[in-house]
Amino acid sequence: MNETSYKAVWDRRSGSESDALNAVDNSASEEVVRATGAWSAAQLRAGLEIVPSDTILELGCGAGRIGRELAGDCAEYVGVDISPNMIEVATSRLEDFDNARLEVLDRTSLEAIDSASVDKVFTIAVFCHMDKEDLFLYMREIRRVLKPGGLAYLETWNLADPVGWQRWLAEADHWAGSDQSQRKDVSRNQFCVPEEFTLYTDRAGLQPLVCFRDSPWIQIIAGKDLDARAIETERNRIAERRGEIAYSPQFGRLFLDSMKIIYGQLHPRDALDRLEALPDQPEKKVFRTYFRGLWQAQQDRFGPLPNQD
């Protein structure tokens, strides 16, 4: 389908709540969305040191997967998205939070958000679906809306990581077999190397404090108008909590198994068997839920999902 705008693509993918959930994690499962949302929320609490007085902005809030987990931790949660359908779903999922505000974006701008009005900003699984020009323009907007001393968590695909490379290669192979008389999908997965992503952050006027790069995702925490002492303090704090923020190599390997399930290269039963053979780690719980969610969504392909013991 030759759609040329982000809005058209994400509206088509989120015509119902189940469609919206499937668009954000390939499962259409409330259990999976809550598990992956809780994982991301824990990373953000540690990385951004979220406190009850914060106003938090999420760029690309989608169906409220993460916002639902964080809205209770802050004074105000603001979610923005290019898709009116996604905002409608997120509004329903966040209806119990009277401190949640949701806005539809019209273009590559955060014009609905006042300058210097937000303490913390984050975006997860969003920049990876954008052209680089839009990614950079949003970074500049993130700087504008942040208060002096504010923090941002920025994330995208890591082309330099072995699993990240395999994910990119899947995009290239998909294009090789596509109708090349059509333009590439405007919301296709796109990739950076850490140096490039850090450069965009810096040139947008933000101060990169750390760049975690040892996984399929580049994770940058950046500040706005921090003095030298504040930069040192934030870097020390982030270093102490690295284990709660950075994706582990094991997380990347398990993500590769999820890719293989989605592409029909690995049966989820085998992925679950391999998972259970691993030592106990925090990743096991979330990926157990995720693998079972993928199986649940594709029982016509993989057969009936067994009941959990």
Phi, psi and omega per residue, in radians:
M1 nan 2.183 -3.002
N2 -1.595 1.240 3.096
E3 -1.575 2.408 -3.000
T4 -1.941 0.048 3.127
S5 -2.256 2.597 3.063
Y6 -1.031 -0.723 -3.102
K7 -1.022 -0.812 -3.112
A8 -1.098 -0.737 -3.115
V9 -1.106 -0.900 -3.024
W10 -1.309 -0.468 3.004
D11 -1.151 -0.733 3.119
R12 -1.095 -0.622 -3.086
R13 -1.442 -0.047 -3.065
S14 -2.327 0.710 -3.128
G15 -1.204 -0.339 3.079
S16 -2.444 2.958 3.132
E17 -1.105 -0.727 -3.137
S18 -1.140 -0.665 3.075
D19 -1.098 -0.732 -3.127
A20 -1.117 -0.747 3.113
L21 -1.125 -0.700 3.093
N22 -1.101 -0.646 -3.133
A23 -1.144 -0.523 -3.090
V24 -1.562 -0.382 -3.139
D25 -2.614 0.197 3.066
N26 1.203 0.278 -3.072
S27 -2.103 -0.506 -3.018
A28 0.994 0.498 -3.072
S29 -2.003 2.178 3.080
E30 -1.069 -0.682 -3.137
E31 -1.072 -0.756 -3.133
V32 -1.187 -0.780 -3.135
V33 -1.041 -0.701 3.121
R34 -1.179 -0.660 -3.127
A35 -1.195 -0.825 -3.127
T36 -1.248 -0.594 3.076
G37 -1.114 -0.704 3.120
A38 -1.137 -0.662 3.114
W39 -1.090 -0.859 -3.134
S40 -1.119 -0.687 3.141
A41 -1.091 -0.680 3.113
A42 -1.130 -0.705 3.066
Q43 -1.031 -0.752 -3.078
L44 -1.239 -0.671 3.093
R45 -1.026 -0.730 -3.131
A46 -1.300 -0.781 -3.044
G47 -1.244 -0.635 -3.080
L48 -1.819 -0.056 -3.110
E49 0.861 1.050 -3.108
I50 -1.182 2.306 -3.137
V51 -2.186 2.822 -3.037
P52 -1.056 -0.383 -3.119
S53 -1.509 -0.042 -3.035
D54 -1.295 2.522 2.801
T55 -1.735 2.169 -3.047
I56 -2.029 2.373 3.083
L57 -2.022 2.285 3.003
E58 -1.941 2.083 3.043
L59 -1.509 2.066 -3.096
G60 1.412 1.036 -3.047
C61 -1.299 -0.273 3.120
G62 0.963 -2.297 -3.083
A63 -1.516 0.222 -3.131
G64 1.419 0.407 -3.101
R65 -0.993 -0.839 -3.120
I66 -1.604 -0.662 -3.118
G67 -0.987 -0.658 3.133
R68 -1.099 -0.525 -3.127
E69 -1.451 -0.413 -3.036
L70 -1.842 -0.337 -3.018
A71 -1.027 -0.539 3.136
G72 -1.337 -0.113 -3.078
D73 -1.713 -0.048 -2.973
C74 -2.405 2.959 3.110
A75 -1.259 -0.713 3.119
E76 -2.558 2.297 3.012
Y77 -1.899 2.212 3.101
V78 -2.062 2.114 3.095
G79 -1.991 2.323 3.110
V80 -2.208 2.557 3.140
D81 -2.702 2.665 -3.130
I82 -1.330 -0.303 -3.041
S83 -1.772 2.044 3.033
P84 -1.018 -0.633 3.123
N85 -1.108 -0.745 3.099
M86 -1.081 -0.741 3.135
I87 -1.100 -0.650 3.102
E88 -1.097 -0.756 3.116
V89 -1.156 -0.784 3.137
A90 -1.069 -0.671 3.124
T91 -1.046 -0.746 3.113
S92 -1.131 -0.733 -3.082
R93 -1.288 -0.339 -3.141
L94 -1.886 0.293 -3.024
E95 -1.135 -0.339 3.137
D96 -1.430 -0.090 -3.095
F97 -1.897 1.975 -3.132
D98 -1.412 -0.048 3.098
N99 -1.765 0.190 -3.113
A100 -1.703 2.299 3.093
R101 -2.184 2.319 -3.085
L102 -2.206 2.387 -3.064
E103 -2.346 2.456 3.041
V104 -1.557 2.295 3.078
L105 -1.492 2.516 3.096
D106 -1.781 -0.389 -3.057
R107 -2.822 -3.013 -3.137
T108 -1.344 1.275 -3.067
S109 -2.818 2.642 3.025
L110 -1.929 0.742 -3.005
E111 -1.099 -0.332 3.094
A112 -1.317 -0.172 -3.085
I113 -1.897 2.257 -3.132
D114 -1.185 2.628 3.065
S115 -1.098 2.508 3.063
A116 0.887 0.776 -3.085
S117 -2.053 -0.021 -2.984
V118 -2.183 2.402 3.140
D119 -1.484 -0.689 -3.070
K120 -2.417 2.472 3.097
V121 -2.263 2.485 3.009
F122 -2.523 2.734 3.056
T123 -2.609 2.191 -3.094
I124 -2.274 2.306 3.118
A125 1.021 0.667 -3.138
V126 -2.193 -0.948 3.118
F127 -1.002 -0.474 -3.123
C128 -1.230 -0.137 3.104
H129 -1.941 0.329 -3.053
M130 -2.132 2.623 2.874
D131 -1.102 2.648 -3.046
K132 -1.085 -0.586 3.122
E133 -1.074 -0.736 -3.139
D134 -1.200 -0.704 3.080
L135 -0.951 -0.854 -3.108
F136 -1.159 -0.739 3.131
L137 -1.082 -0.683 3.090
Y138 -1.174 -0.633 3.074
M139 -1.060 -0.723 3.091
R140 -1.103 -0.675 3.098
E141 -1.171 -0.642 3.078
I142 -1.041 -0.745 3.096
R143 -1.078 -0.720 -3.101
R144 -1.079 -0.769 -3.025
V145 -1.426 -0.320 3.114
L146 -1.219 2.493 2.965
K147 -1.269 2.675 2.975
P148 -0.965 2.306 -3.058
G149 1.558 -0.064 -3.135
G150 -1.299 2.922 -3.094
L151 -2.217 2.627 3.094
A152 -2.297 2.453 3.006
Y153 -1.928 2.130 -3.050
L154 -2.188 2.434 -3.035
E155 -2.552 2.523 3.001
T156 -2.756 3.068 3.110
W157 -1.122 2.521 -3.134
N158 -1.870 1.784 -3.117
L159 -1.155 -0.462 -3.070
A160 -1.391 -0.213 3.113
D161 -1.474 2.490 -3.119
P162 -0.995 -0.713 3.105
V163 -1.275 -0.658 3.053
G164 -1.037 -0.690 3.095
W165 -1.100 -0.749 3.124
Q166 -1.098 -0.637 3.109
R167 -1.155 -0.688 3.099
W168 -1.176 -0.687 -3.133
L169 -1.087 -0.579 3.067
A170 -1.081 -0.647 3.089
E171 -1.150 -0.779 -3.134
A172 -1.097 -0.771 -3.139
D173 -1.145 -0.640 3.086
H174 -1.077 -0.752 3.138
W175 -1.150 -0.617 3.140
A176 -1.044 -0.562 -3.133
G177 -1.733 0.157 -3.080
S178 -1.627 2.962 3.032
D179 -1.289 1.795 -3.027
Q180 -1.458 0.125 2.951
S181 -1.412 -0.215 3.114
Q182 -1.736 2.685 3.042
R183 -1.202 2.602 3.049
K184 -1.031 2.628 3.109
D185 -0.929 2.174 -3.090
V186 -1.114 -0.445 -3.112
S187 -1.821 0.324 -3.135
R188 -1.060 2.814 3.086
N189 -1.200 2.276 3.104
Q190 -2.203 2.822 -2.855
F191 -2.394 2.671 3.032
C192 -2.251 2.870 2.838
V193 -1.754 2.761 -3.037
P194 -0.981 -0.693 -3.123
E195 -1.115 -0.678 3.123
E196 -1.152 -0.824 -3.112
F197 -1.116 -0.679 3.089
T198 -1.140 -0.675 3.117
L199 -1.091 -0.804 3.093
Y200 -0.992 -0.775 -3.123
T201 -1.051 -0.850 -3.117
D202 -1.115 -0.811 -3.088
R203 -1.249 -0.304 3.038
A204 -1.371 -0.095 3.103
G205 1.676 0.148 3.056
L206 -1.630 2.833 -3.126
Q207 -1.908 1.788 3.111
P208 -1.090 2.161 -3.138
L209 -1.707 -0.624 3.118
V210 -2.695 2.595 3.026
C211 -2.304 1.868 3.057
F212 -1.500 2.233 -2.974
R213 -2.329 0.135 -3.039
D214 -1.686 0.750 3.125
S215 -2.759 3.113 3.094
P216 -1.171 -0.076 -3.128
W217 -2.145 2.423 2.954
I218 -1.537 2.240 3.128
Q219 -2.112 2.062 3.090
I220 -2.035 2.321 2.909
I221 -1.907 2.221 -3.053
A222 -2.288 2.763 3.112
G223 -2.121 3.016 3.070
K224 -2.175 2.165 3.025
D225 0.950 0.746 3.065
L226 -1.510 2.427 3.048
D227 -1.430 3.071 -3.029
A228 -1.048 -0.691 -3.121
R229 -1.180 -0.737 3.129
A230 -1.129 -0.681 3.100
I231 -1.045 -0.810 3.139
E232 -1.096 -0.760 3.138
T233 -1.063 -0.796 -3.132
E234 -1.143 -0.724 -3.138
R235 -1.123 -0.683 3.097
N236 -1.152 -0.728 3.129
R237 -1.102 -0.789 -3.135
I238 -1.111 -0.711 3.130
A239 -1.058 -0.695 3.135
E240 -1.140 -0.482 -3.066
R241 -1.917 0.293 -3.091
R242 -0.916 -0.735 -3.099
G243 -1.087 -0.387 3.115
E244 -1.583 -0.258 -3.026
I245 -1.857 -0.907 -3.000
A246 -1.333 2.422 3.008
Y247 -1.162 2.372 3.133
S248 -1.440 2.803 3.023
P249 -0.976 -0.632 3.117
Q250 -1.124 -0.662 3.088
F251 -1.035 -0.751 3.125
G252 -1.101 -0.704 3.137
R253 -1.166 -0.671 3.109
L254 -1.207 -0.618 3.055
F255 -1.079 -0.677 3.098
L256 -1.052 -0.694 3.072
D257 -1.084 -0.672 3.117
S258 -1.129 -0.672 3.057
M259 -1.021 -0.771 -3.106
K260 -1.140 -0.622 3.063
I261 -1.104 -0.848 -3.099
I262 -1.039 -0.683 -3.112
Y263 -1.543 0.111 3.075
G264 1.306 0.340 -3.128
Q265 -1.671 -0.159 -3.105
L266 -2.573 2.288 3.079
H267 -1.328 2.381 -3.139
P268 -1.033 -0.459 3.061
R269 -1.051 -0.772 -3.138
D270 -1.196 -0.649 3.095
A271 -1.111 -0.714 3.124
L272 -1.173 -0.672 3.099
D273 -1.090 -0.765 3.123
R274 -1.138 -0.665 3.134
L275 -1.094 -0.808 -3.076
E276 -1.176 -0.366 3.126
A277 -1.378 -0.192 -3.116
L278 -1.373 2.712 3.001
P279 -1.054 2.727 3.128
D280 -1.127 2.168 3.102
Q281 -2.515 2.742 -3.125
P282 -0.991 -0.531 -3.110
E283 -1.118 -0.457 -3.026
K284 -1.048 -0.757 -3.066
K285 -1.122 -0.820 -3.082
V286 -1.194 -0.669 -3.137
F287 -1.331 -0.517 3.016
R288 -1.038 -0.796 3.106
T289 -1.127 -0.720 -3.085
Y290 -1.187 -0.804 3.131
F291 -1.058 -0.734 3.129
R292 -1.169 -0.605 3.088
G293 -1.132 -0.703 3.089
L294 -1.127 -0.689 3.101
W295 -1.130 -0.798 3.135
Q296 -0.988 -0.682 -3.087
A297 -1.344 -0.250 -3.053
Q298 -2.301 0.753 -3.108
Q299 -1.179 -0.422 3.064
D300 -1.175 -0.380 -3.132
R301 -1.664 -0.677 -2.984
F302 -1.912 -0.088 -3.087
G303 1.601 3.045 -3.061
P304 -1.083 2.470 3.076
L305 -1.382 2.154 3.128
P306 -1.148 2.638 3.011
N307 -1.176 2.555 3.062
Q308 -1.309 2.539 3.106
D309 -1.216 nan nan
